[in-house]
Every structure is written in C-alpha cells, then in structure tokens.
Amino acid sequence: PLIEALPSVLQRVPDAHVVVVGEVFDHQVLHVADRLGVRDRVIAVGRVPHEDIPDWLSAATVEAHVLQGDDGLGLDVSALESMSFGVPTVLSVPPDALPSVNLLDYPGLPLLRSATRQDLSTMLVGLINDSAARTDAIMAGRAICQDVFSGSVVVDKYISIYGATRPIIEAYGANASQLVPES
C-alpha cells in the first residue's frame, strides 16, 4: 500500500521520497514503483548496520509501517524503534494489537483503520504538512514505548509472572518439570 499511495502523496508533496531501510524481501515493491512511474522516488538502501539506524531515522519526516497489512505485523520492533526515536510512525494494525493495551487510548497515534492507498496517502500528507500532528504522533509513539516496553515495565511484568507461578513451582518442588509438556 505504501508504494501504491506514493503517486497521490506526490501530487500534494512533490518532493516526497520513500526510503526503504533493510532488506526488501519481496521485490514486488520495486516492480509496483516501476509500474506506477515512481521508481525514482523509491530508494531501497538494503540492510544497514544497526548502529546506523538512528541516522536514517533522523532523516525521516514520517515512517510508514504498513507494508505487512492489517494483521498486526505492522507493529514490530522496527516500528517501535522508530517511535522511540521520535519519528511519527503510521501503523496499520488493529487497536488491540498489543495485549492489554488499546492503541486508541493514545491520541495522535497515526493508526490506519484500513491500509487503502487513499487512507494512507491522506494520513501521510497530513503528517508531512502538519507539524502539530507530527508532534502529537511523536508524543503518542513515545508514550506507547514508555508505557508498554520500557525496562521497568517489562521487569515488573516478569516479576508478576514469577510471583503468580512461584507457588505452583514450590508445590511441585523437584517435580516442577512435570508442568512442561514433553515435545
């Protein structure tokens, strides 16, 4: 959907480019860009060292993580990394993509309800042209990273799991391995 939205984006933001950092596992993206006549606006840099990612993110006005569709796969580590670095990140995931978190509780989060090219184009152009919307998206993305994925939150979750399972493990003692099904 991202490349298919590009012609519409270019009508309103003529100097826009899409930079794909990382491996392009499906070269269909580049074929679509060729077919739509926007290949000169798509830069696929390939895999880069992880330590170079901040430099690439600092050059981004927005990040669109919608290549995977509406199945929740558009919210992966690289999307979270973009949000934590303060890049407005468009997501195409259901609001309940994260366990026990409703993404609708984060006002300003660029969350697509559908990954149609028109919806994506409208959202991208809005973010590119509206600095207040970008600021809201940055704040929402950072809040999600802090509220759900910060070190203290993750440690607290592990402690909670351990606390809930500790009585069971103590009850089984040396036979705790019986709790794990054999493969």
Disulfide bonds with the S-S distance in Angstrom:
none
